[in-house]
Amino acid sequence: MEMLQSMAGLQLVHVPYKGAIPALTDVAAGHVGIMFVGIAAAVSNWKAGKVKILAVGSLQRLPQLPDVPTVAESGLPGYEATGWFGLFATGGTPREIVAKLNAETQRVLGDPAFREKILVPGLLEPITSSPEQFAQFVRVEAQRWGKVARDVKLSID
């Protein structure tokens, strides 16, 4: 949301909630006008017609929701904000162990049964890569979000 405000020149009021469900309930009831939430949390309310999904933060539309545009397509070119999960090991883990973990992770993520049971219902899109590519991805993400935090002067109290 902070990145959206910065890039679009908006000023929105942050309303803290103890989770996505209470926040979605207030959006559906019209008490709050807009929220950012992981797409999987919003889909059931969207399918029930209680909320409207305006856009997704990924660079590409989600295959499971092809009619939902991206924020960039909706008028804010260059916007990208996605949640992701990664598998990490301690710094001294031998390269052969890292390679084996990487290979097994890619095998599981590529399994059609796992995809249909876990990934598709969760609206998750796996991004598999080498450990070096993942390390670079993490560095880029840290730089991107570090800049957002500095730009809006976020602090931990």
CNS distance restraints for C-alpha pairs under 8 A (distance, minus, plus):
assign (resid   1 and name CA) (resid   5 and name CA) 6.14 0.50 0.50
assign (resid   1 and name CA) (resid  36 and name CA) 6.64 0.50 0.50
assign (resid   2 and name CA) (resid   6 and name CA) 6.15 0.50 0.50
assign (resid   2 and name CA) (resid 148 and name CA) 7.13 0.50 0.50
assign (resid   2 and name CA) (resid 152 and name CA) 7.39 0.50 0.50
assign (resid   3 and name CA) (resid   7 and name CA) 6.02 0.50 0.50
assign (resid   3 and name CA) (resid 148 and name CA) 6.28 0.50 0.50
assign (resid   4 and name CA) (resid   8 and name CA) 5.80 0.50 0.50
assign (resid   4 and name CA) (resid   9 and name CA) 7.98 0.50 0.50
assign (resid   4 and name CA) (resid  10 and name CA) 7.53 0.50 0.50
assign (resid   4 and name CA) (resid  79 and name CA) 7.50 0.50 0.50
assign (resid   5 and name CA) (resid   9 and name CA) 5.50 0.50 0.50
assign (resid   5 and name CA) (resid  10 and name CA) 4.46 0.50 0.50
assign (resid   5 and name CA) (resid  11 and name CA) 5.98 0.50 0.50
assign (resid   5 and name CA) (resid  12 and name CA) 7.17 0.50 0.50
assign (resid   6 and name CA) (resid  10 and name CA) 6.66 0.50 0.50
assign (resid   7 and name CA) (resid  76 and name CA) 7.51 0.50 0.50
assign (resid   7 and name CA) (resid  79 and name CA) 7.82 0.50 0.50
assign (resid   8 and name CA) (resid  76 and name CA) 7.00 0.50 0.50
assign (resid  17 and name CA) (resid  22 and name CA) 6.79 0.50 0.50
assign (resid  17 and name CA) (resid  23 and name CA) 6.03 0.50 0.50
assign (resid  18 and name CA) (resid  22 and name CA) 7.01 0.50 0.50
assign (resid  18 and name CA) (resid  23 and name CA) 7.91 0.50 0.50
assign (resid  19 and name CA) (resid  23 and name CA) 6.70 0.50 0.50
assign (resid  20 and name CA) (resid  24 and name CA) 5.93 0.50 0.50
assign (resid  20 and name CA) (resid  37 and name CA) 6.67 0.50 0.50
assign (resid  20 and name CA) (resid  41 and name CA) 6.99 0.50 0.50
assign (resid  21 and name CA) (resid  25 and name CA) 6.08 0.50 0.50
assign (resid  21 and name CA) (resid  41 and name CA) 7.58 0.50 0.50
assign (resid  22 and name CA) (resid  26 and name CA) 6.39 0.50 0.50
assign (resid  23 and name CA) (resid  27 and name CA) 6.29 0.50 0.50
assign (resid  23 and name CA) (resid  32 and name CA) 7.92 0.50 0.50
assign (resid  23 and name CA) (resid  35 and name CA) 7.66 0.50 0.50
assign (resid  24 and name CA) (resid  28 and name CA) 6.01 0.50 0.50
assign (resid  24 and name CA) (resid  35 and name CA) 7.83 0.50 0.50
assign (resid  24 and name CA) (resid  42 and name CA) 7.31 0.50 0.50
assign (resid  24 and name CA) (resid  45 and name CA) 7.94 0.50 0.50
assign (resid  25 and name CA) (resid  29 and name CA) 6.16 0.50 0.50
assign (resid  26 and name CA) (resid  30 and name CA) 6.09 0.50 0.50
assign (resid  26 and name CA) (resid  31 and name CA) 5.07 0.50 0.50
assign (resid  26 and name CA) (resid  32 and name CA) 5.67 0.50 0.50
assign (resid  27 and name CA) (resid  31 and name CA) 5.86 0.50 0.50
assign (resid  27 and name CA) (resid  32 and name CA) 4.76 0.50 0.50
assign (resid  27 and name CA) (resid  33 and name CA) 5.93 0.50 0.50
assign (resid  27 and name CA) (resid  34 and name CA) 6.56 0.50 0.50
assign (resid  27 and name CA) (resid  35 and name CA) 7.48 0.50 0.50
assign (resid  27 and name CA) (resid  51 and name CA) 7.08 0.50 0.50
assign (resid  28 and name CA) (resid  45 and name CA) 7.90 0.50 0.50
assign (resid  28 and name CA) (resid  50 and name CA) 5.23 0.50 0.50
assign (resid  28 and name CA) (resid  51 and name CA) 5.44 0.50 0.50
assign (resid  37 and name CA) (resid  41 and name CA) 6.84 0.50 0.50
assign (resid  37 and name CA) (resid  42 and name CA) 7.03 0.50 0.50
assign (resid  38 and name CA) (resid  42 and name CA) 7.02 0.50 0.50
assign (resid  38 and name CA) (resid  83 and name CA) 7.38 0.50 0.50
assign (resid  39 and name CA) (resid  43 and name CA) 6.33 0.50 0.50
assign (resid  39 and name CA) (resid  56 and name CA) 7.59 0.50 0.50
assign (resid  39 and name CA) (resid 123 and name CA) 7.19 0.50 0.50
assign (resid  40 and name CA) (resid  44 and name CA) 7.96 0.50 0.50
assign (resid  40 and name CA) (resid 122 and name CA) 5.71 0.50 0.50
assign (resid  40 and name CA) (resid 123 and name CA) 5.91 0.50 0.50
assign (resid  42 and name CA) (resid  46 and name CA) 6.06 0.50 0.50
assign (resid  42 and name CA) (resid  51 and name CA) 7.82 0.50 0.50
assign (resid  42 and name CA) (resid  53 and name CA) 7.76 0.50 0.50
assign (resid  43 and name CA) (resid  47 and name CA) 5.96 0.50 0.50
assign (resid  44 and name CA) (resid  48 and name CA) 6.18 0.50 0.50
assign (resid  45 and name CA) (resid  49 and name CA) 6.29 0.50 0.50
assign (resid  45 and name CA) (resid  50 and name CA) 5.18 0.50 0.50
assign (resid  45 and name CA) (resid  51 and name CA) 5.84 0.50 0.50
assign (resid  46 and name CA) (resid  50 and name CA) 5.72 0.50 0.50
assign (resid  46 and name CA) (resid  51 and name CA) 4.93 0.50 0.50
assign (resid  46 and name CA) (resid  52 and name CA) 5.77 0.50 0.50
assign (resid  46 and name CA) (resid  53 and name CA) 6.71 0.50 0.50
assign (resid  53 and name CA) (resid  68 and name CA) 7.08 0.50 0.50
assign (resid  54 and name CA) (resid  68 and name CA) 7.03 0.50 0.50
assign (resid  54 and name CA) (resid  69 and name CA) 7.43 0.50 0.50
assign (resid  55 and name CA) (resid  68 and name CA) 5.78 0.50 0.50
assign (resid  55 and name CA) (resid  69 and name CA) 5.07 0.50 0.50
assign (resid  55 and name CA) (resid  70 and name CA) 4.91 0.50 0.50
assign (resid  55 and name CA) (resid  71 and name CA) 5.29 0.50 0.50
assign (resid  55 and name CA) (resid  74 and name CA) 7.35 0.50 0.50
assign (resid  56 and name CA) (resid  61 and name CA) 7.11 0.50 0.50
assign (resid  56 and name CA) (resid  62 and name CA) 7.89 0.50 0.50
assign (resid  56 and name CA) (resid  68 and name CA) 7.04 0.50 0.50
assign (resid  56 and name CA) (resid  69 and name CA) 6.44 0.50 0.50
assign (resid  56 and name CA) (resid  70 and name CA) 4.67 0.50 0.50
assign (resid  56 and name CA) (resid  71 and name CA) 5.90 0.50 0.50
assign (resid  57 and name CA) (resid  70 and name CA) 5.85 0.50 0.50
assign (resid  57 and name CA) (resid  71 and name CA) 5.66 0.50 0.50
assign (resid  57 and name CA) (resid  72 and name CA) 7.86 0.50 0.50
assign (resid  57 and name CA) (resid  79 and name CA) 7.07 0.50 0.50
assign (resid  57 and name CA) (resid  80 and name CA) 5.22 0.50 0.50
assign (resid  57 and name CA) (resid  81 and name CA) 4.82 0.50 0.50
assign (resid  57 and name CA) (resid  82 and name CA) 5.70 0.50 0.50
assign (resid  58 and name CA) (resid  62 and name CA) 7.94 0.50 0.50
assign (resid  58 and name CA) (resid  70 and name CA) 6.32 0.50 0.50
assign (resid  58 and name CA) (resid  71 and name CA) 7.72 0.50 0.50
assign (resid  58 and name CA) (resid  80 and name CA) 5.40 0.50 0.50
assign (resid  58 and name CA) (resid  81 and name CA) 6.11 0.50 0.50
assign (resid  58 and name CA) (resid  82 and name CA) 5.72 0.50 0.50
assign (resid  59 and name CA) (resid  70 and name CA) 6.50 0.50 0.50
assign (resid  59 and name CA) (resid  72 and name CA) 7.11 0.50 0.50
assign (resid  59 and name CA) (resid  79 and name CA) 7.60 0.50 0.50
assign (resid  59 and name CA) (resid  80 and name CA) 5.90 0.50 0.50
assign (resid  60 and name CA) (resid  70 and name CA) 6.55 0.50 0.50
assign (resid  61 and name CA) (resid  65 and name CA) 7.08 0.50 0.50
assign (resid  61 and name CA) (resid  66 and name CA) 5.92 0.50 0.50
assign (resid  61 and name CA) (resid  67 and name CA) 7.91 0.50 0.50
assign (resid  61 and name CA) (resid  68 and name CA) 6.70 0.50 0.50
assign (resid  61 and name CA) (resid  69 and name CA) 5.99 0.50 0.50
assign (resid  61 and name CA) (resid  70 and name CA) 5.86 0.50 0.50
assign (resid  62 and name CA) (resid  66 and name CA) 5.81 0.50 0.50
assign (resid  62 and name CA) (resid  68 and name CA) 7.68 0.50 0.50
assign (resid  62 and name CA) (resid 123 and name CA) 7.83 0.50 0.50
assign (resid  64 and name CA) (resid 120 and name CA) 7.53 0.50 0.50
assign (resid  64 and name CA) (resid 123 and name CA) 6.87 0.50 0.50
assign (resid  69 and name CA) (resid  73 and name CA) 6.07 0.50 0.50
assign (resid  69 and name CA) (resid  74 and name CA) 6.53 0.50 0.50
assign (resid  70 and name CA) (resid  74 and name CA) 6.23 0.50 0.50
assign (resid  71 and name CA) (resid  75 and name CA) 6.69 0.50 0.50
assign (resid  71 and name CA) (resid  76 and name CA) 5.97 0.50 0.50
assign (resid  71 and name CA) (resid  77 and name CA) 7.61 0.50 0.50
assign (resid  71 and name CA) (resid  79 and name CA) 6.39 0.50 0.50
assign (resid  71 and name CA) (resid  80 and name CA) 7.62 0.50 0.50
assign (resid  72 and name CA) (resid  76 and name CA) 4.46 0.50 0.50
assign (resid  72 and name CA) (resid  77 and name CA) 4.26 0.50 0.50
assign (resid  72 and name CA) (resid  78 and name CA) 5.95 0.50 0.50
assign (resid  72 and name CA) (resid  79 and name CA) 5.35 0.50 0.50
assign (resid  72 and name CA) (resid  80 and name CA) 7.48 0.50 0.50
assign (resid  73 and name CA) (resid  77 and name CA) 6.79 0.50 0.50
assign (resid  89 and name CA) (resid  93 and name CA) 6.51 0.50 0.50
assign (resid  89 and name CA) (resid  98 and name CA) 7.57 0.50 0.50
assign (resid  93 and name CA) (resid  97 and name CA) 6.71 0.50 0.50
assign (resid  93 and name CA) (resid  98 and name CA) 6.74 0.50 0.50
assign (resid  94 and name CA) (resid  98 and name CA) 6.46 0.50 0.50
assign (resid  95 and name CA) (resid  99 and name CA) 6.03 0.50 0.50
assign (resid  96 and name CA) (resid 100 and name CA) 6.15 0.50 0.50
assign (resid  97 and name CA) (resid 101 and name CA) 6.15 0.50 0.50
assign (resid  98 and name CA) (resid 102 and name CA) 6.06 0.50 0.50
assign (resid  98 and name CA) (resid 131 and name CA) 7.49 0.50 0.50
assign (resid  99 and name CA) (resid 103 and name CA) 6.11 0.50 0.50
assign (resid  99 and name CA) (resid 131 and name CA) 7.60 0.50 0.50
assign (resid 100 and name CA) (resid 104 and name CA) 6.13 0.50 0.50
assign (resid 101 and name CA) (resid 105 and name CA) 6.02 0.50 0.50
assign (resid 102 and name CA) (resid 106 and name CA) 6.17 0.50 0.50
assign (resid 102 and name CA) (resid 130 and name CA) 7.17 0.50 0.50
assign (resid 102 and name CA) (resid 131 and name CA) 7.06 0.50 0.50
assign (resid 103 and name CA) (resid 107 and name CA) 6.15 0.50 0.50
assign (resid 104 and name CA) (resid 108 and name CA) 6.23 0.50 0.50
assign (resid 105 and name CA) (resid 109 and name CA) 6.14 0.50 0.50
assign (resid 106 and name CA) (resid 110 and name CA) 5.97 0.50 0.50
assign (resid 106 and name CA) (resid 128 and name CA) 6.23 0.50 0.50
assign (resid 107 and name CA) (resid 111 and name CA) 6.29 0.50 0.50
assign (resid 108 and name CA) (resid 114 and name CA) 6.81 0.50 0.50
assign (resid 109 and name CA) (resid 114 and name CA) 6.72 0.50 0.50
assign (resid 109 and name CA) (resid 115 and name CA) 6.66 0.50 0.50
assign (resid 109 and name CA) (resid 126 and name CA) 6.77 0.50 0.50
assign (resid 110 and name CA) (resid 114 and name CA) 7.66 0.50 0.50
assign (resid 110 and name CA) (resid 115 and name CA) 7.08 0.50 0.50
assign (resid 111 and name CA) (resid 115 and name CA) 6.19 0.50 0.50
assign (resid 112 and name CA) (resid 116 and name CA) 6.14 0.50 0.50
assign (resid 113 and name CA) (resid 117 and name CA) 6.04 0.50 0.50
assign (resid 114 and name CA) (resid 118 and name CA) 5.61 0.50 0.50
assign (resid 114 and name CA) (resid 119 and name CA) 6.91 0.50 0.50
assign (resid 115 and name CA) (resid 119 and name CA) 4.71 0.50 0.50
assign (resid 115 and name CA) (resid 120 and name CA) 5.96 0.50 0.50
assign (resid 116 and name CA) (resid 120 and name CA) 5.35 0.50 0.50
assign (resid 116 and name CA) (resid 121 and name CA) 7.18 0.50 0.50
assign (resid 117 and name CA) (resid 121 and name CA) 6.76 0.50 0.50
assign (resid 118 and name CA) (resid 122 and name CA) 6.11 0.50 0.50
assign (resid 119 and name CA) (resid 123 and name CA) 5.99 0.50 0.50
assign (resid 119 and name CA) (resid 124 and name CA) 4.83 0.50 0.50
assign (resid 119 and name CA) (resid 125 and name CA) 6.72 0.50 0.50
assign (resid 119 and name CA) (resid 126 and name CA) 7.81 0.50 0.50
assign (resid 120 and name CA) (resid 124 and name CA) 6.22 0.50 0.50
assign (resid 120 and name CA) (resid 125 and name CA) 7.92 0.50 0.50
assign (resid 129 and name CA) (resid 133 and name CA) 5.86 0.50 0.50
assign (resid 129 and name CA) (resid 134 and name CA) 6.20 0.50 0.50
assign (resid 130 and name CA) (resid 134 and name CA) 6.22 0.50 0.50
assign (resid 131 and name CA) (resid 135 and name CA) 6.13 0.50 0.50
assign (resid 132 and name CA) (resid 136 and name CA) 6.31 0.50 0.50
assign (resid 133 and name CA) (resid 137 and name CA) 6.19 0.50 0.50
assign (resid 134 and name CA) (resid 138 and name CA) 6.20 0.50 0.50
assign (resid 135 and name CA) (resid 139 and name CA) 6.31 0.50 0.50
assign (resid 136 and name CA) (resid 140 and name CA) 6.26 0.50 0.50
assign (resid 137 and name CA) (resid 141 and name CA) 6.16 0.50 0.50
assign (resid 138 and name CA) (resid 142 and name CA) 6.05 0.50 0.50
assign (resid 139 and name CA) (resid 143 and name CA) 6.24 0.50 0.50
assign (resid 140 and name CA) (resid 144 and name CA) 6.14 0.50 0.50
assign (resid 141 and name CA) (resid 145 and name CA) 6.08 0.50 0.50
assign (resid 142 and name CA) (resid 146 and name CA) 5.66 0.50 0.50
assign (resid 143 and name CA) (resid 147 and name CA) 6.10 0.50 0.50
assign (resid 144 and name CA) (resid 148 and name CA) 6.54 0.50 0.50
assign (resid 145 and name CA) (resid 149 and name CA) 6.14 0.50 0.50
assign (resid 146 and name CA) (resid 150 and name CA) 6.14 0.50 0.50
assign (resid 147 and name CA) (resid 151 and name CA) 5.90 0.50 0.50
assign (resid 148 and name CA) (resid 152 and name CA) 6.28 0.50 0.50
assign (resid 149 and name CA) (resid 153 and name CA) 5.84 0.50 0.50
assign (resid 149 and name CA) (resid 154 and name CA) 5.09 0.50 0.50
assign (resid 149 and name CA) (resid 155 and name CA) 7.99 0.50 0.50
assign (resid 150 and name CA) (resid 154 and name CA) 6.37 0.50 0.50
